[in-house]
Structure formats: C-alpha cells, structure tokens
Amino acid sequence: MERAGFRCIAAVDFNEEAIATFKANFRRDIHVTCKDLSKYSPAKLAAKLGTNTVDVIVGGPPCQGFSTVRQADSANHGSRVRRDKRRYLFRIFLEYVAAFRPRIFVMENVLGIQSAAKGKFFTLVQSEARALGYRVQAQVEQAWHLGVPQKRRRQLIIGVRADIPGYFPSELRPSSRVGEHVSPTLWDAIGDLPPLFAGTGIEECEYDLARRATILSSRGEIARHYLEDILEVSKAKSLTAHRARPHSDRDLRDFSLLREGEHSGEAEARGVSMEFTYTRTCFTDRYKRQHREDQCSTIVAHLSKDGLGFIHPNQLRSLTPREAARVQSFPDWFKFPVARTHQFRLIGNAVPPLVAEAVGEELKAFLAGETIEDNSSQWGDDAFPQSEAQAVAWLKPLFDLPPTALRKLGDETFKRAWSAISFIYAGLHPDGALDHGDAISRDGFEDYPPISDLEPRLLAPYYERSGWPVILAPIAREAWRRFRNEQLTDEAFYCCEAQKAGMSHRDQKKHLVLRAVSHQVLPAQLHQNN
C-alpha cells in the first residue's frame, strides 16, 4: 500500500510475531499495537491516533473458519460450523469501518468464504457492509496474473462509501512495477539461492553471487526483473531465513521417488510404492514436488507444521522460509526476526505484496478520479433520466419481460433502461448483479420515498448478498450478455455518468428542501429577534 502511494498510520494485530516483524520492517512513526480487536474498541485507537478519519482500511479477519482445507475434518461443515466463532470476526472489522468511515475498505479472505455454511457468511459480510452505507463488490484475485509466481486465488471484498461515485474495477491490473513481466516461474524466483540439505542452513548468510549470475544469464529478462526489481536483491545486505527444516529418513526416501511437478497420488498411480502413513483416501496428494517451470502451489500457513506439499524441485528437502517469501513476492530485504515456525505462518497468512500493491494502485487511481459533478449535459438531454419518475418510466416496460423479449429490445431502449438503474441506485455495483446468493429480503433496503411511491418492486424484494432488487435481475443478466458480446461498451455498462447524475439530482433536491425549510423558519427567528 505504501509503494502505491498511501501512508500507513496504524497497524493492529493480536499476533506478537506479526507485530515484531512489522516493526522490524516499517517506519517507526506508525502506531503499531498488539491487540485483539474484539477487546480493543475503535474509540481507543482513534484516541491514540488523535483522529477518527482515514481514507482506507485494509484487513483480513481470520480465514481458518472458512478454509476448504479444513473440510477434511468437517470443521467447516455440519454441526461444527456453529461453533467456530472466528466466522463472525468480520463484524469486528466492520465495527472499525463504521467508526472511521473510510472512503474505501478492503477485506481479504480465502475462497472458502463463498461456500462455507452454504454462502451464509459471504452474504452477511456484503449485506452488513452495505447497511453501513458502502457500495460493496466481491472479486477474486489471481496472484499469477499480477506477477506472483504462485497459483494463489483469494477473495477480496471491497467497499466504497456510497457518497463517492464510480465503480471500482473488478479486475485488478498488475502494479506499475510489474508492467508486462507477469509470468515468472518458481525457478525465476528461487533458482539463484544456495543449495541446501534438509535440516541445514543458518538464519543469515552470504549470497552465492556466481550462482545468481549463472541463473540470470540462462533465465533471461523475466528472472532478472523478478530478482532485481521485485525482490530487490541488491538492497539486501545478506541472505536471511534460508534455513531448511529437517525431515525423517522415511520422508526423504518418499521425496526421492517423486518426479518434478508430481504429487504422491500420481506417483503411486504409475506404480511407485511410497512409505508415507497418511490415508490414501484423503491425502493422495500429501507429498508434492514443485516444478521449476511452473508457478508454485499456494503458499499456506500450514507450512509452519510441515512442508510435504512444497518439496524443492531438485533438492531433497522442502522449501525454506526465504523461498516461500520469494514466492509470495516479499523483497529480500524484508526480515522475519522470529522462529522458523512463525516465519512460515506469517508468510503463508500474508497477502502477497505485489497483490496488495496492485490493489493500492487501483485504490489511488479510483480516489483521484472521484467527483460528484453532473456532466450529463455533454451526453444530451435524453441520455440519462432527469428524475426518479423518468427513470422508472424507462425501466417499467422491461419488467416481467421474458429473456427472449429482452434480447429483442433495441440497443438504445435497453441502454436508457440500464442507465436508469445507475441513476436510481448509486450504491449498487454492476459486477454484483450476477452473484445474488439465495437469501431474499422483503423489507425495503433503503428509505427512498420517490421510488416507493412510484414502483415499490424497485425496493423489495431484493437479494441480501448483492442488494439488487429481484425485479431487476433479468435486466442485469441481459446487460451482462450484451456487455460480453460487446453490444455494450465499458462506458455504457459501467454507467458512471448516469450514477453521478442521479447523485447530483438527489443532492440538489436535498438542498432545495433545506432552503425551503430555512425560508419558513428564518422570518419567525427575525421576528423574535426584533
């Protein structure tokens, strides 16, 4: 985030090792505190900071309660679902959002939040954030598309305060530092590191510069860019955290049987007899040798327990903390001044810095372009509605039409109706219009008298996850179909100008009401004063 141009003013975590690592790497003027947020109120943090105003809050409530990895022991399914209190810790995060009212918040979690308890918590996060006055969207980050040599996918939930116009982009672009270099492999990231045997290595040592030179000459520009520009190896005075954990003789014998890129189930399928004691029904891929010319498997916190799924491509051991950190895109100067077990856990729990940087650059660009000025005049008088009544008039003919009839509508008629939705609902995001979930509410989701008088179905029922009125779902599906078929341009689909026009219209009406009230009250006040 700081690389993207933000200034961090506070960092809070209940994990002592995370705090120690943060302090070892970042500015001393940041307010860093080791606290459990469920026992540390936003008011206390605001008092420490001397302000309750920030632009952005980023965070990740614990993800273990949603992890698909834990499905094997039924911890995320059946009766045990109700006993995992961590699933509700997102509400603590939202308490901070409610107290500080940032312009944007970003919450990160595992993909399992989508399916845990049949999507209940995925819906709750979005609906409760929307109730706080945020335009909410959920999107999946694919780390390898952002320059990270790893098959990592994570869930982002992004909230933009509803008084800020625009639609935050649902597809992240690589950060400016990555540029076009978006496909490094595992060997581009770790190939220059000194070879080790299991159980060897020290916390701080010298680089093997001759090996690095060989790797750079053989791998080309992608490796050079990743090592020098992303990992910033020249800024590190020495190599740290390159220590290999020990393994049993049995594990080492099993490691030696695996081909590069192969897991234990695949090895046994081709006739190899392995000694490992894990059940074959649940853990067929328990052992995995990574492949040099592919992205690494997702780095996880479980590395703190064992590295069996992260066997080095051509050495008889699992990855070291520094290798895992490089796969996550941590620069080499970043220090982990804690025990190896904690190093693995911190690295596995982290958002890859390149992903966070990409998020930060998008946030900065989005906030730099925020404005509520009504520029609809340049589009012509009939481009957008001029009032709620006109917006409803443009929409109503599309209600209850079957999909075939919606497809036959002319482009101009459909575009006018689609822009009417942006005019009325500044708080809904087009990207949320396809993932509604199953939960439907029949209570009006906002106090909007002009709409409730004109067409109550535009307020309820609505989908709790997306916030979209049920009556508009077929129109949204048709809009997405046309968008994908390039019948709607980006500008027409993400109709920011119609959204701004609606926000400006409501803002002007509010001022008119206030002015009318003041005209009524002021003469009486003057009379009393006289």
C-alpha positions as a printed Julia matrix, in Angstrom:
530×3 Matrix{Float64}:
   0.0     0.0     0.0
   2.84    2.39    0.78
   4.52    1.58   -2.53
   1.24    2.55   -4.18
   1.37    5.98   -2.55
  -0.55    5.58    0.7
   0.75    6.46    4.15
   0.13    3.89    6.83
  -0.77    5.47   10.18
  -1.7     2.4    12.22
  -1.3    -1.38   12.21
  -3.05   -3.71   14.64
  -2.72   -7.46   15.08
  -3.14   -9.82   18.02
  -0.18  -11.96   16.91
   3.06  -10.96   18.65
   5.26  -12.37   15.9
   3.37  -10.38   13.26
   3.88   -7.19   15.27
   7.6    -7.92   15.77
   8.02   -8.48   12.04
   6.1    -5.32   11.17
   8.26   -3.22   13.5
  11.43   -4.68   12.0
  10.49   -3.54    8.5
   8.43   -0.33    8.61
   8.64    3.28    9.77
   8.79    3.97   13.47
   6.16    6.71   13.36
   3.4     4.2    12.54
   1.19    3.39   15.51
   1.75   -0.36   15.86
  -0.04   -2.25   18.6
  -0.53   -5.87   19.57
  -4.22   -6.03   20.39
  -7.18   -8.35   19.99
  -9.62   -6.11   18.09
 -12.58   -7.82   19.73
 -11.31   -6.32   23.0
  -9.91   -3.05   21.65
 -12.51   -0.52   20.61
 -12.27    1.81   17.61
 -12.62    4.73   20.04
  -9.43    3.7    21.83
  -7.5     3.51   18.58
  -8.9     6.87   17.45
  -7.77    8.42   20.75
  -4.26    7.06   20.22
  -4.14    8.39   16.68
  -5.75   11.73   17.5
  -8.18   11.29   14.62
 -11.15    9.16   13.63
 -10.76    9.93    9.91
  -8.86    7.7     7.49
  -9.11    7.13    3.75
  -8.67    3.37    3.63
  -8.9     0.41    5.99
  -7.44   -2.9     4.85
  -7.52   -6.15    6.75
  -8.13   -9.85    6.83
 -10.3   -11.4     9.54
  -9.08  -14.93   10.37
  -9.76  -17.26    7.47
  -9.48  -20.69    9.14
 -13.21  -20.76    9.76
 -13.78  -20.63    6.01
 -10.85  -22.65    4.69
 -11.66  -25.51    2.32
  -8.54  -27.25    3.64
 -10.42  -27.89    6.89
 -13.31  -29.66    5.18
 -11.49  -32.95    5.67
 -12.14  -32.92    9.43
 -15.66  -31.49    8.98
 -14.64  -28.31   10.8
 -16.3   -26.18    8.15
 -19.35  -28.32    7.65
 -22.2   -29.86    9.63
 -22.74  -29.15   13.33
 -19.23  -27.79   13.89
 -20.0   -24.79   11.7
 -21.9   -23.08   14.52
 -19.05  -23.49   16.98
 -16.38  -21.61   15.02
 -16.59  -18.08   16.44
 -13.93  -16.87   14.03
 -16.53  -16.82   11.29
 -18.14  -13.77   12.9
 -14.95  -11.76   13.4
 -15.68   -9.91   10.16
 -18.14   -7.92   12.29
 -15.25   -6.58   14.37
 -13.63   -5.41   11.14
 -16.9    -3.72   10.13
 -17.14   -2.03   13.54
 -13.9    -0.24   12.67
 -15.28    0.62    9.25
 -18.42    2.06   10.9
 -16.36    4.1    13.36
 -13.74    5.53   10.98
 -15.94    5.79    7.87
 -13.07    5.3     5.4
 -13.69    6.17    1.78
 -12.8     2.58    0.9
 -12.25   -0.65    2.8
 -10.64   -3.85    1.54
 -11.22   -7.21    3.25
  -9.26  -10.29    2.17
 -10.16  -13.92    2.82
  -9.97  -17.41    1.37
 -12.3   -18.57   -1.39
 -13.95  -20.9     1.1
 -15.96  -17.97    2.45
 -18.09  -18.24   -0.7
 -19.31  -21.74    0.15
 -18.99  -22.02    3.94
 -22.4   -22.66    5.52
 -23.88  -22.51    2.01
 -22.64  -18.97    1.49
 -24.2   -17.55    4.66
 -21.15  -15.58    5.77
 -20.31  -14.42    2.25
 -23.78  -12.88    2.16
 -23.57  -11.43    5.68
 -20.29   -9.61    5.04
 -21.71   -7.88    1.98
 -25.19   -7.13    3.3
 -23.91   -5.76    6.61
 -21.29   -3.6     4.89
 -23.98   -2.28    2.56
 -26.13   -1.43    5.58
 -23.25    0.77    6.79
 -23.53    2.83    3.62
 -20.99    1.16    1.32
 -21.19    0.07   -2.3
 -19.87   -3.47   -2.0
 -18.35   -5.81   -4.53
 -16.67   -9.19   -4.2
 -13.89  -10.21   -6.55
 -11.28  -12.92   -6.75
  -7.61  -12.03   -7.07
  -5.47  -14.41   -9.11
  -1.94  -13.79   -7.92
  -0.19  -15.18  -11.01
  -1.95  -12.59  -13.17
  -0.37   -9.89  -11.0
   3.22  -11.06  -11.31
   3.36  -13.52   -8.39
   4.9   -16.94   -9.23
   2.17  -18.79   -7.37
  -1.2   -20.47   -8.06
  -2.91  -18.38   -5.44
  -6.55  -17.26   -5.53
  -8.09  -15.22   -2.75
 -11.37  -13.42   -2.14
 -11.43   -9.64   -1.92
 -14.47   -7.77   -0.63
 -14.22   -4.06   -1.41
 -16.5    -1.37   -0.08
 -16.68    2.17   -1.46
 -18.54    4.71    0.65
 -21.86    5.35   -1.05
 -21.37    9.11   -1.34
 -18.33    8.52   -3.59
 -19.29    7.98   -7.25
 -17.8     5.5    -9.64
 -17.4     1.75   -9.86
 -14.19    0.24   -8.53
 -12.75   -2.06  -11.24
 -13.43   -5.73  -10.68
 -10.29   -6.91  -12.49
  -7.0    -5.81  -10.99
  -4.15   -4.79  -13.24
  -0.54   -5.66  -12.36
   1.2    -2.9   -10.46
   3.33   -0.43  -12.38
   6.49   -2.13  -11.09
   5.4    -5.4   -12.65
   4.48   -3.91  -16.0
   4.45   -6.59  -18.69
   6.55   -9.04  -16.65
   3.62  -11.05  -15.34
   4.65  -14.69  -15.77
   7.65  -15.6   -13.58
   8.01  -19.27  -12.64
   9.19  -20.83   -9.4
  12.74  -21.11  -10.73
  12.8   -17.44  -11.71
  12.07  -16.71   -8.03
  14.33  -19.16   -6.19
  16.83  -20.63   -8.66
  19.73  -18.42   -7.53
  19.54  -19.41   -3.84
  22.32  -21.61   -2.41
  21.54  -25.36   -2.38
  20.77  -26.94    1.0
  20.25  -30.35    2.52
  17.32  -30.99    4.86
  17.99  -29.57    8.3
  20.84  -27.3     7.19
  21.33  -23.58    6.68
  21.67  -20.63    9.03
  19.49  -17.58    9.64
  21.89  -15.15    7.97
  24.49  -15.93    5.33
  26.09  -14.65    2.14
  24.51  -14.93   -1.3
  26.04  -17.19   -3.92
  26.66  -14.41   -6.45
  28.24  -16.72   -9.02
  25.13  -18.92   -8.97
  22.94  -15.84   -9.35
  24.94  -14.67  -12.36
  24.5   -18.08  -13.98
  20.77  -18.07  -13.35
  20.36  -14.55  -14.71
  22.3   -15.33  -17.88
  20.31  -18.5   -18.52
  16.81  -17.36  -17.5
  16.67  -14.01  -19.25
  14.66  -10.85  -18.66
  11.77  -12.28  -16.62
  14.09  -13.7   -13.95
  16.24  -10.57  -13.94
  13.18   -8.37  -13.47
  11.75  -10.51  -10.68
  15.04  -10.77   -8.77
  16.24   -7.23   -9.19
  13.08   -5.12   -9.49
  10.58   -7.08   -7.38
  12.71   -8.94   -4.83
  15.26   -6.09   -4.81
  18.1    -8.49   -4.04
  20.71   -5.73   -4.36
  19.17   -3.89   -1.39
  19.64   -6.86    0.94
  22.97   -6.85    2.78
  22.8   -10.61    3.34
  20.54  -13.59    2.75
  18.19  -14.29    5.66
  15.7   -17.03    6.59
  17.17  -19.53    4.13
  17.1   -22.49    6.52
  15.74  -25.9     5.59
  13.67  -27.84    8.1
  14.73  -31.4     8.93
  12.79  -34.4     7.58
  12.67  -38.03    8.65
  14.56  -40.65    6.64
  11.2   -42.09    5.54
  10.05  -38.71    4.19
  13.35  -38.24    2.36
  13.03  -41.66    0.75
   9.49  -40.75   -0.41
  10.71  -37.36   -1.68
  13.32  -39.09   -3.82
  10.62  -41.12   -5.62
   8.71  -38.09   -6.89
   9.27  -36.62  -10.3
   9.35  -32.87  -10.72
   5.79  -31.48  -10.63
   4.35  -34.78   -9.36
   2.37  -35.48   -6.17
   2.26  -38.75   -4.24
  -1.04  -39.91   -5.71
   0.3   -39.55   -9.24
   3.48  -41.39   -8.3
   1.56  -44.33   -6.85
  -0.72  -44.4    -9.9
   2.34  -45.08  -12.06
   3.36  -47.98   -9.8
   5.64  -46.34   -7.21
   5.29  -47.74   -3.69
   5.59  -44.96   -1.09
   6.05  -45.35    2.65
   4.05  -42.39    3.98
   1.42  -43.29    6.59
  -1.34  -40.82    5.62
  -4.6   -42.36    4.46
  -4.76  -42.71    0.69
  -8.44  -41.77    0.57
  -7.96  -38.18    1.81
  -4.28  -37.41    1.28
  -3.35  -38.79   -2.15
  -1.52  -35.55   -2.92
   0.02  -35.16    0.53
   3.53  -35.03   -0.91
   4.16  -32.7    -3.84
   7.4   -31.89   -5.6
   7.14  -28.44   -7.16
   8.14  -27.87  -10.8
  10.75  -25.31  -11.75
   8.97  -24.16  -14.89
   5.55  -23.7   -13.32
   4.03  -21.42  -10.7
   4.34  -22.75   -7.16
   1.37  -24.17   -5.26
  -0.42  -21.7    -2.98
   1.82  -20.79   -0.03
  -0.21  -21.52    3.12
   0.22  -21.11    6.86
   0.27  -24.92    7.2
   3.92  -24.67    6.13
   4.54  -23.98    9.82
   3.61  -27.62   10.53
   5.29  -29.4     7.63
   6.46  -28.74    4.09
   5.39  -32.01    2.49
   3.37  -30.27   -0.2
   6.26  -27.95   -1.06
   9.19  -30.19   -1.9
  12.03  -28.41   -3.7
  12.14  -29.09   -7.46
  15.6   -30.7    -7.46
  16.8   -30.82   -3.86
  15.83  -33.39   -1.21
  14.01  -31.05    1.16
  11.02  -28.74    1.42
  11.12  -25.01    0.73
  12.77  -22.65    3.19
  11.05  -19.57    4.65
  13.0   -17.3     2.29
  11.96  -19.37   -0.72
   8.33  -19.2     0.43
   8.68  -15.44    0.96
  10.08  -15.01   -2.54
   7.14  -16.98   -3.96
   4.88  -14.56   -2.09
   6.84  -11.63   -3.63
   8.4   -10.32   -0.4
  11.62   -8.43   -1.18
  14.82   -9.99    0.12
  15.48   -7.09    2.49
  12.23   -7.91    4.33
  13.22   -9.57    7.6
  11.37  -12.18    9.64
  13.03  -11.84   13.08
  11.15  -14.75   14.64
  11.45  -18.53   14.87
  11.21  -20.55   11.65
   7.78  -21.96   12.54
   6.42  -18.43   12.96
   8.17  -17.3     9.77
   6.28  -19.92    7.79
   2.96  -18.99    9.41
   3.39  -15.26    8.79
   4.46  -15.77    5.19
   1.59  -18.18    4.49
  -1.0   -15.88    6.05
   0.21  -12.81    4.18
  -1.34  -11.12    1.18
   1.41  -11.17   -1.48
   2.93   -7.68   -1.54
   2.53   -7.47   -5.33
  -1.2    -8.17   -4.96
  -1.54   -5.53   -2.26
   0.41   -3.09   -4.42
  -1.94   -3.73   -7.35
  -4.93   -3.12   -5.06
  -3.31    0.05   -3.74
  -2.65    1.48   -7.19
  -6.26    0.84   -8.21
  -7.48    2.49   -4.99
  -5.3     5.52   -5.54
  -6.41    5.94   -9.16
 -10.05    5.49   -8.18
  -9.92    8.04   -5.37
  -8.02   10.51   -7.54
 -10.9    10.49  -10.01
 -13.75   10.85   -7.56
 -16.21   13.69   -8.22
 -19.96   14.16   -7.96
 -20.19   16.81  -10.66
 -23.08   16.22  -13.04
 -21.56   16.04  -16.53
 -24.71   14.64  -18.13
 -25.21   17.74  -20.28
 -22.42   16.64  -22.6
 -24.36   13.45  -23.3
 -27.57   15.13  -24.42
 -30.82   15.74  -22.61
 -32.17   12.24  -23.12
 -29.02   10.25  -22.3
 -29.92    9.87  -18.63
 -33.12   10.34  -16.65
 -33.8    13.78  -15.24
 -35.8    12.46  -12.27
 -36.81    9.28  -10.48
 -40.17    9.4   -12.26
 -38.48    9.4   -15.66
 -36.08    6.63  -14.59
 -38.99    4.43  -13.52
 -40.81    5.2   -16.77
 -37.77    4.0   -18.73
 -37.49    0.82  -16.65
 -41.09   -0.3   -16.26
 -41.62   -1.55  -19.82
 -38.82   -4.07  -19.23
 -40.35   -5.54  -16.08
 -41.63   -9.1   -16.4
 -40.35   -9.47  -19.97
 -39.07  -12.98  -20.73
 -35.37  -13.29  -21.7
 -36.22  -13.66  -25.38
 -38.13  -10.36  -25.36
 -35.31   -8.59  -23.52
 -32.88   -9.8   -26.18
 -35.01   -8.31  -28.92
 -35.05   -4.82  -27.4
 -33.21   -2.19  -29.42
 -29.84   -1.1   -28.1
 -30.91    2.48  -27.38
 -34.04    1.43  -25.48
 -32.05   -1.05  -23.42
 -29.2     1.38  -22.72
 -31.65    4.0   -21.45
 -33.22    1.49  -19.07
 -29.81    0.29  -17.89
 -28.67    3.88  -17.24
 -31.87    4.42  -15.24
 -30.7     1.75  -12.79
 -27.39    3.59  -12.24
 -29.33    6.85  -11.83
 -31.57    5.39   -9.12
 -29.11    3.1    -7.35
 -25.72    4.74   -6.84
 -24.96    2.1    -4.21
 -25.21   -0.97   -6.43
 -22.3    -2.3    -8.46
 -22.92   -3.9   -11.88
 -20.35   -6.57  -11.05
 -22.54   -7.82   -8.21
 -25.52   -8.32  -10.46
 -24.85  -11.98  -11.23
 -23.94  -13.41   -7.82
 -27.06  -12.82   -5.75
 -27.0   -15.85   -3.48
 -30.23  -17.45   -2.32
 -31.28  -15.17    0.55
 -34.05  -12.71   -0.34
 -35.41   -9.95    1.9
 -38.85   -8.43    1.57
 -38.05   -5.36    3.67
 -37.22   -2.22    1.72
 -33.44   -1.89    1.85
 -33.4     1.89    1.95
 -35.7     4.8     2.64
 -36.35    6.11   -0.85
 -39.82    7.75   -0.94
 -39.82    8.77   -4.62
 -39.29    5.14   -5.63
 -41.58    3.55   -3.06
 -44.4     5.8    -4.28
 -43.71    5.14   -7.95
 -42.82    1.44   -8.01
 -42.41   -0.47   -4.7
 -40.97   -3.51   -6.5
 -37.81   -1.49   -7.07
 -37.16   -1.6    -3.32
 -38.36   -5.06   -2.31
 -37.95   -7.94   -2.52
 -34.17   -7.77   -3.02
 -31.2   -10.13   -2.81
 -29.4    -9.76    0.51
 -25.96  -10.57   -0.92
 -25.89   -8.28   -3.93
 -28.51   -5.72   -2.85
 -30.13   -5.91   -6.28
 -33.96   -5.78   -6.39
 -35.31   -9.09   -7.67
 -37.32   -7.31  -10.39
 -34.07   -6.06  -11.94
 -32.19   -9.38  -12.03
 -33.32  -10.36  -15.58
 -32.33   -6.91  -16.87
 -28.91   -7.26  -15.24
 -28.38  -10.67  -16.83
 -29.26   -9.24  -20.23
 -26.88   -6.32  -19.64
 -24.08   -8.77  -18.88
 -24.9   -10.78  -22.01
 -24.7    -7.66  -24.16
 -21.53   -6.49  -22.42
 -19.78   -9.81  -23.05
 -20.94   -9.73  -26.67
 -19.6    -6.17  -26.98
 -23.05   -4.74  -27.61
 -22.46   -2.52  -24.58
 -19.21   -0.61  -24.23
 -17.4    -0.31  -20.9
 -18.72    3.24  -20.65
 -22.31    2.16  -21.22
 -22.14   -0.85  -18.91
 -20.41    0.95  -16.03
 -22.6     4.0   -16.47
 -20.75    6.32  -14.07
 -22.18    9.46  -15.63
 -25.75    8.28  -15.01
 -24.75    7.4   -11.46
 -23.27   10.87  -10.93
 -26.33   12.48  -12.49
 -28.56   10.64  -10.01
 -26.37   11.58   -7.06
 -26.29   15.22   -8.18
 -30.09   15.2    -8.67
 -30.69   13.9    -5.14
 -28.14   16.3    -3.71
 -29.88   19.26   -5.37
 -33.28   18.11   -4.12
 -31.87   17.89   -0.6
 -30.57   21.45   -0.85
 -33.92   22.63   -2.15
 -35.68   21.07    0.82
 -33.22   22.62    3.23
 -33.59   26.0     1.59
 -37.38   25.77    1.74
 -37.24   24.92    5.43
 -34.89   27.81    6.14
 -37.22   30.23    4.33
 -40.04   29.13    6.61
 -38.06   29.35    9.84
 -35.94   32.43    9.26
 -38.74   35.08    9.31
 -40.0    33.8    12.66
 -36.49   33.97   14.07
 -36.09   37.54   12.78
 -39.43   38.5    14.3
 -38.38   37.12   17.67
 -35.04   38.89   17.47
 -36.72   42.16   16.6
